[in-house]
Each structure stands twice: as structure tokens, then as C-alpha cells.
């Protein structure tokens, strides 16, 4: 059963989204904050540009 699920994700439909993690510095405390978001592959550069 697991092979079926993994094989269906490898067809190209399952790899449309990417989990992006961006590290930013907090202006208040100076500590680092990690912003995590699941983004469509076409908008990955836009996520990191902001």
C-alpha cells in the first residue's frame, strides 16, 4: 500500500509545493525567527524576496 502512495507522488502532481523556511531577525529582541510556509513552486523566489 505504501508503494502506491509514494509512486503516485512521484508522477509530478505531488511536487508542486515546497516548504520554505526563512530566517529573519526580530527588531524587538534581536533573536532570530523562523518563518515557515508551504509555497507553490512558482512563488518560491517571491517568498524569499520579501
PyMOL Python script that loads the backbone (N, CA, C, O; Angstrom):
from pymol import cmd

cmd.read_pdbstr("""\
ATOM      1  N   UNK A   1       0.821  -1.192   0.000  1.00  0.00           N
ATOM      2  CA  UNK A   1       0.000   0.000   0.000  1.00  0.00           C
ATOM      3  C   UNK A   1       0.864   1.255   0.000  1.00  0.00           C
ATOM      4  O   UNK A   1       0.547   2.222  -0.693  1.00  0.00           O
ATOM      5  N   UNK A   2       1.933   1.253   0.756  1.00  0.00           N
ATOM      6  CA  UNK A   2       2.777   2.437   0.830  1.00  0.00           C
ATOM      7  C   UNK A   2       3.451   2.716  -0.505  1.00  0.00           C
ATOM      8  O   UNK A   2       3.671   3.875  -0.859  1.00  0.00           O
ATOM      9  N   UNK A   3       3.778   1.671  -1.243  1.00  0.00           N
ATOM     10  CA  UNK A   3       4.413   1.882  -2.537  1.00  0.00           C
ATOM     11  C   UNK A   3       3.492   2.628  -3.486  1.00  0.00           C
ATOM     12  O   UNK A   3       3.944   3.452  -4.281  1.00  0.00           O
ATOM     13  N   UNK A   4       2.184   2.336  -3.402  1.00  0.00           N
ATOM     14  CA  UNK A   4       1.235   3.012  -4.261  1.00  0.00           C
ATOM     15  C   UNK A   4       1.205   4.511  -3.986  1.00  0.00           C
ATOM     16  O   UNK A   4       1.183   5.318  -4.915  1.00  0.00           O
ATOM     17  N   UNK A   5       1.204   4.877  -2.714  1.00  0.00           N
ATOM     18  CA  UNK A   5       1.148   6.286  -2.335  1.00  0.00           C
ATOM     19  C   UNK A   5       2.414   6.998  -2.786  1.00  0.00           C
ATOM     20  O   UNK A   5       2.340   8.086  -3.357  1.00  0.00           O
ATOM     21  N   UNK A   6       3.566   6.405  -2.539  1.00  0.00           N
ATOM     22  CA  UNK A   6       4.830   7.025  -2.920  1.00  0.00           C
ATOM     23  C   UNK A   6       4.923   7.130  -4.438  1.00  0.00           C
ATOM     24  O   UNK A   6       5.392   8.142  -4.958  1.00  0.00           O
ATOM     25  N   UNK A   7       4.482   6.101  -5.152  1.00  0.00           N
ATOM     26  CA  UNK A   7       4.545   6.123  -6.609  1.00  0.00           C
ATOM     27  C   UNK A   7       3.631   7.199  -7.173  1.00  0.00           C
ATOM     28  O   UNK A   7       3.967   7.813  -8.186  1.00  0.00           O
ATOM     29  N   UNK A   8       2.496   7.442  -6.554  1.00  0.00           N
ATOM     30  CA  UNK A   8       1.589   8.468  -7.068  1.00  0.00           C
ATOM     31  C   UNK A   8       2.155   9.868  -6.841  1.00  0.00           C
ATOM     32  O   UNK A   8       1.888  10.773  -7.632  1.00  0.00           O
ATOM     33  N   UNK A   9       2.928  10.059  -5.781  1.00  0.00           N
ATOM     34  CA  UNK A   9       3.534  11.370  -5.544  1.00  0.00           C
ATOM     35  C   UNK A   9       4.683  11.645  -6.505  1.00  0.00           C
ATOM     36  O   UNK A   9       5.006  12.809  -6.742  1.00  0.00           O
ATOM     37  N   UNK A  10       5.300  10.634  -7.055  1.00  0.00           N
ATOM     38  CA  UNK A  10       6.439  10.816  -7.944  1.00  0.00           C
ATOM     39  C   UNK A  10       6.014  11.155  -9.367  1.00  0.00           C
ATOM     40  O   UNK A  10       6.872  11.431 -10.206  1.00  0.00           O
ATOM     41  N   UNK A  11       4.729  11.143  -9.661  1.00  0.00           N
ATOM     42  CA  UNK A  11       4.246  11.419 -11.012  1.00  0.00           C
ATOM     43  C   UNK A  11       4.413  12.883 -11.387  1.00  0.00           C
ATOM     44  O   UNK A  11       4.356  13.208 -12.573  1.00  0.00           O
ATOM     45  N   UNK A  12       4.613  13.775 -10.434  1.00  0.00           N
ATOM     46  CA  UNK A  12       4.765  15.193 -10.726  1.00  0.00           C
ATOM     47  C   UNK A  12       3.674  16.034 -10.095  1.00  0.00           C
ATOM     48  O   UNK A  12       3.855  17.239  -9.920  1.00  0.00           O
ATOM     49  N   UNK A  13       2.563  15.439  -9.753  1.00  0.00           N
ATOM     50  CA  UNK A  13       1.475  16.201  -9.159  1.00  0.00           C
ATOM     51  C   UNK A  13       1.754  16.525  -7.698  1.00  0.00           C
ATOM     52  O   UNK A  13       1.274  17.543  -7.199  1.00  0.00           O
ATOM     53  N   UNK A  14       2.506  15.702  -7.008  1.00  0.00           N
ATOM     54  CA  UNK A  14       2.775  15.900  -5.591  1.00  0.00           C
ATOM     55  C   UNK A  14       3.918  16.860  -5.317  1.00  0.00           C
ATOM     56  O   UNK A  14       4.087  17.315  -4.186  1.00  0.00           O
ATOM     57  N   UNK A  15       4.701  17.171  -6.332  1.00  0.00           N
ATOM     58  CA  UNK A  15       5.853  18.045  -6.118  1.00  0.00           C
ATOM     59  C   UNK A  15       5.592  19.458  -6.630  1.00  0.00           C
ATOM     60  O   UNK A  15       6.495  20.105  -7.161  1.00  0.00           O
ATOM     61  N   UNK A  16       4.373  19.931  -6.474  1.00  0.00           N
ATOM     62  CA  UNK A  16       4.010  21.263  -6.943  1.00  0.00           C
ATOM     63  C   UNK A  16       4.292  22.303  -5.864  1.00  0.00           C
ATOM     64  O   UNK A  16       4.489  23.480  -6.168  1.00  0.00           O
ATOM     65  N   UNK A  17       4.310  21.872  -4.609  1.00  0.00           N
ATOM     66  CA  UNK A  17       4.512  22.788  -3.492  1.00  0.00           C
ATOM     67  C   UNK A  17       5.831  22.486  -2.795  1.00  0.00           C
ATOM     68  O   UNK A  17       6.306  21.350  -2.788  1.00  0.00           O
ATOM     69  N   UNK A  18       6.419  23.541  -2.200  1.00  0.00           N
ATOM     70  CA  UNK A  18       7.681  23.427  -1.499  1.00  0.00           C
ATOM     71  C   UNK A  18       7.541  24.080  -0.133  1.00  0.00           C
ATOM     72  O   UNK A  18       6.928  25.141  -0.010  1.00  0.00           O
ATOM     73  N   UNK A  19       8.103  23.454   0.892  1.00  0.00           N
ATOM     74  CA  UNK A  19       8.121  24.044   2.230  1.00  0.00           C
ATOM     75  C   UNK A  19       9.350  24.934   2.324  1.00  0.00           C
ATOM     76  O   UNK A  19      10.481  24.460   2.220  1.00  0.00           O
ATOM     77  N   UNK A  20       9.122  26.222   2.521  1.00  0.00           N
ATOM     78  CA  UNK A  20      10.210  27.198   2.591  1.00  0.00           C
ATOM     79  C   UNK A  20      10.367  27.675   4.028  1.00  0.00           C
ATOM     80  O   UNK A  20       9.382  27.945   4.716  1.00  0.00           O
ATOM     81  N   UNK A  21      11.600  27.775   4.469  1.00  0.00           N
ATOM     82  CA  UNK A  21      11.917  28.260   5.808  1.00  0.00           C
ATOM     83  C   UNK A  21      12.863  29.446   5.661  1.00  0.00           C
ATOM     84  O   UNK A  21      13.948  29.323   5.092  1.00  0.00           O
ATOM     85  N   UNK A  22      12.439  30.593   6.181  1.00  0.00           N
ATOM     86  CA  UNK A  22      13.225  31.818   6.078  1.00  0.00           C
ATOM     87  C   UNK A  22      13.589  32.294   7.476  1.00  0.00           C
ATOM     88  O   UNK A  22      12.726  32.358   8.351  1.00  0.00           O
ATOM     89  N   UNK A  23      14.850  32.626   7.695  1.00  0.00           N
ATOM     90  CA  UNK A  23      15.314  33.095   8.991  1.00  0.00           C
ATOM     91  C   UNK A  23      15.406  34.619   8.963  1.00  0.00           C
ATOM     92  O   UNK A  23      16.115  35.187   8.132  1.00  0.00           O
ATOM     93  N   UNK A  24      14.695  35.273   9.864  1.00  0.00           N
ATOM     94  CA  UNK A  24      14.727  36.730   9.961  1.00  0.00           C
ATOM     95  C   UNK A  24      15.066  37.134  11.385  1.00  0.00           C
ATOM     96  O   UNK A  24      14.848  36.376  12.330  1.00  0.00           O
ATOM     97  N   UNK A  25      15.591  38.317  11.522  1.00  0.00           N
ATOM     98  CA  UNK A  25      15.975  38.817  12.843  1.00  0.00           C
ATOM     99  C   UNK A  25      14.869  39.723  13.378  1.00  0.00           C
ATOM    100  O   UNK A  25      14.395  40.617  12.676  1.00  0.00           O
ATOM    101  N   UNK A  26      14.468  39.490  14.606  1.00  0.00           N
ATOM    102  CA  UNK A  26      13.410  40.273  15.229  1.00  0.00           C
ATOM    103  C   UNK A  26      13.928  41.670  15.560  1.00  0.00           C
ATOM    104  O   UNK A  26      15.003  41.806  16.144  1.00  0.00           O
ATOM    105  N   UNK A  27      13.182  42.703  15.198  1.00  0.00           N
ATOM    106  CA  UNK A  27      13.634  44.064  15.532  1.00  0.00           C
ATOM    107  C   UNK A  27      13.558  44.376  17.027  1.00  0.00           C
ATOM    108  O   UNK A  27      14.311  45.218  17.516  1.00  0.00           O
ATOM    109  N   UNK A  28      12.657  43.709  17.761  1.00  0.00           N
ATOM    110  CA  UNK A  28      12.499  43.969  19.193  1.00  0.00           C
ATOM    111  C   UNK A  28      13.638  43.383  20.013  1.00  0.00           C
ATOM    112  O   UNK A  28      14.351  44.105  20.710  1.00  0.00           O
ATOM    113  N   UNK A  29      13.804  42.058  19.923  1.00  0.00           N
ATOM    114  CA  UNK A  29      14.746  41.388  20.815  1.00  0.00           C
ATOM    115  C   UNK A  29      16.078  41.050  20.150  1.00  0.00           C
ATOM    116  O   UNK A  29      17.061  40.769  20.836  1.00  0.00           O
ATOM    117  N   UNK A  30      16.115  41.076  18.839  1.00  0.00           N
ATOM    118  CA  UNK A  30      17.342  40.710  18.147  1.00  0.00           C
ATOM    119  C   UNK A  30      17.500  39.216  17.957  1.00  0.00           C
ATOM    120  O   UNK A  30      18.491  38.763  17.384  1.00  0.00           O
ATOM    121  N   UNK A  31      16.528  38.441  18.433  1.00  0.00           N
ATOM    122  CA  UNK A  31      16.575  36.991  18.268  1.00  0.00           C
ATOM    123  C   UNK A  31      16.129  36.624  16.856  1.00  0.00           C
ATOM    124  O   UNK A  31      15.440  37.394  16.188  1.00  0.00           O
ATOM    125  N   UNK A  32      16.526  35.458  16.422  1.00  0.00           N
ATOM    126  CA  UNK A  32      16.152  35.005  15.090  1.00  0.00           C
ATOM    127  C   UNK A  32      14.802  34.294  15.132  1.00  0.00           C
ATOM    128  O   UNK A  32      14.507  33.531  16.052  1.00  0.00           O
ATOM    129  N   UNK A  33      13.995  34.565  14.113  1.00  0.00           N
ATOM    130  CA  UNK A  33      12.671  33.975  13.969  1.00  0.00           C
ATOM    131  C   UNK A  33      12.660  33.184  12.666  1.00  0.00           C
ATOM    132  O   UNK A  33      13.188  33.640  11.652  1.00  0.00           O
ATOM    133  N   UNK A  34      12.066  32.014  12.697  1.00  0.00           N
ATOM    134  CA  UNK A  34      11.959  31.186  11.500  1.00  0.00           C
ATOM    135  C   UNK A  34      10.536  31.253  10.973  1.00  0.00           C
ATOM    136  O   UNK A  34       9.590  30.856  11.652  1.00  0.00           O
ATOM    137  N   UNK A  35      10.395  31.762   9.748  1.00  0.00           N
ATOM    138  CA  UNK A  35       9.099  31.811   9.079  1.00  0.00           C
ATOM    139  C   UNK A  35       8.993  30.603   8.160  1.00  0.00           C
ATOM    140  O   UNK A  35       9.783  30.457   7.228  1.00  0.00           O
ATOM    141  N   UNK A  36       8.017  29.735   8.420  1.00  0.00           N
ATOM    142  CA  UNK A  36       7.810  28.539   7.614  1.00  0.00           C
ATOM    143  C   UNK A  36       6.499  28.680   6.859  1.00  0.00           C
ATOM    144  O   UNK A  36       5.488  29.104   7.420  1.00  0.00           O
ATOM    145  N   UNK A  37       6.523  28.322   5.580  1.00  0.00           N
ATOM    146  CA  UNK A  37       5.319  28.397   4.777  1.00  0.00           C
ATOM    147  C   UNK A  37       5.424  27.394   3.635  1.00  0.00           C
ATOM    148  O   UNK A  37       6.509  27.157   3.106  1.00  0.00           O
ATOM    149  N   UNK A  38       4.303  26.815   3.262  1.00  0.00           N
ATOM    150  CA  UNK A  38       4.258  25.923   2.110  1.00  0.00           C
ATOM    151  C   UNK A  38       3.819  26.756   0.921  1.00  0.00           C
ATOM    152  O   UNK A  38       2.716  27.302   0.905  1.00  0.00           O
ATOM    153  N   UNK A  39       4.696  26.850  -0.079  1.00  0.00           N
ATOM    154  CA  UNK A  39       4.529  27.771  -1.194  1.00  0.00           C
ATOM    155  C   UNK A  39       4.522  26.983  -2.498  1.00  0.00           C
ATOM    156  O   UNK A  39       5.196  25.961  -2.623  1.00  0.00           O
ATOM    157  N   UNK A  40       3.755  27.471  -3.462  1.00  0.00           N
ATOM    158  CA  UNK A  40       3.775  26.878  -4.801  1.00  0.00           C
ATOM    159  C   UNK A  40       5.148  27.124  -5.420  1.00  0.00           C
ATOM    160  O   UNK A  40       5.774  28.151  -5.157  1.00  0.00           O
ATOM    161  N   UNK A  41       5.613  26.197  -6.233  1.00  0.00           N
ATOM    162  CA  UNK A  41       6.960  26.284  -6.800  1.00  0.00           C
ATOM    163  C   UNK A  41       7.180  27.562  -7.612  1.00  0.00           C
ATOM    164  O   UNK A  41       8.314  28.032  -7.709  1.00  0.00           O
ATOM    165  N   UNK A  42       6.140  28.126  -8.187  1.00  0.00           N
ATOM    166  CA  UNK A  42       6.280  29.351  -8.967  1.00  0.00           C
ATOM    167  C   UNK A  42       6.513  30.581  -8.098  1.00  0.00           C
ATOM    168  O   UNK A  42       6.991  31.601  -8.595  1.00  0.00           O
ATOM    169  N   UNK A  43       6.187  30.504  -6.809  1.00  0.00           N
ATOM    170  CA  UNK A  43       6.267  31.666  -5.918  1.00  0.00           C
ATOM    171  C   UNK A  43       7.364  31.560  -4.862  1.00  0.00           C
ATOM    172  O   UNK A  43       7.342  32.302  -3.880  1.00  0.00           O
ATOM    173  N   UNK A  44       8.306  30.667  -5.042  1.00  0.00           N
ATOM    174  CA  UNK A  44       9.377  30.482  -4.050  1.00  0.00           C
ATOM    175  C   UNK A  44      10.270  31.717  -3.993  1.00  0.00           C
ATOM    176  O   UNK A  44      10.601  32.183  -2.903  1.00  0.00           O
ATOM    177  N   UNK A  45      10.661  32.249  -5.128  1.00  0.00           N
ATOM    178  CA  UNK A  45      11.520  33.439  -5.143  1.00  0.00           C
ATOM    179  C   UNK A  45      10.822  34.644  -4.555  1.00  0.00           C
ATOM    180  O   UNK A  45      11.466  35.483  -3.925  1.00  0.00           O
ATOM    181  N   UNK A  46       9.505  34.749  -4.747  1.00  0.00           N
ATOM    182  CA  UNK A  46       8.748  35.854  -4.152  1.00  0.00           C
ATOM    183  C   UNK A  46       8.721  35.751  -2.636  1.00  0.00           C
ATOM    184  O   UNK A  46       8.747  36.772  -1.948  1.00  0.00           O
ATOM    185  N   UNK A  47       8.668  34.541  -2.105  1.00  0.00           N
ATOM    186  CA  UNK A  47       8.648  34.351  -0.652  1.00  0.00           C
ATOM    187  C   UNK A  47       9.955  34.828  -0.043  1.00  0.00           C
ATOM    188  O   UNK A  47       9.943  35.474   1.005  1.00  0.00           O
ATOM    189  N   UNK A  48      11.075  34.526  -0.674  1.00  0.00           N
ATOM    190  CA  UNK A  48      12.363  34.920  -0.117  1.00  0.00           C
ATOM    191  C   UNK A  48      12.712  36.373  -0.427  1.00  0.00           C
ATOM    192  O   UNK A  48      13.605  36.923   0.218  1.00  0.00           O
ATOM    193  N   UNK A  49      12.054  37.012  -1.378  1.00  0.00           N
ATOM    194  CA  UNK A  49      12.341  38.396  -1.726  1.00  0.00           C
ATOM    195  C   UNK A  49      11.758  39.370  -0.703  1.00  0.00           C
ATOM    196  O   UNK A  49      12.251  40.487  -0.553  1.00  0.00           O
ATOM    197  N   UNK A  50      10.715  38.947  -0.007  1.00  0.00           N
ATOM    198  CA  UNK A  50      10.053  39.855   0.961  1.00  0.00           C
ATOM    199  C   UNK A  50      10.843  39.928   2.236  1.00  0.00           C
ATOM    200  O   UNK A  50      10.452  40.634   3.165  1.00  0.00           O
TER     201      UNK A  50
END
""", "prot")
cmd.dss("prot")
cmd.show_as("cartoon", "prot")
cmd.util.cbc("prot")
cmd.orient("prot")
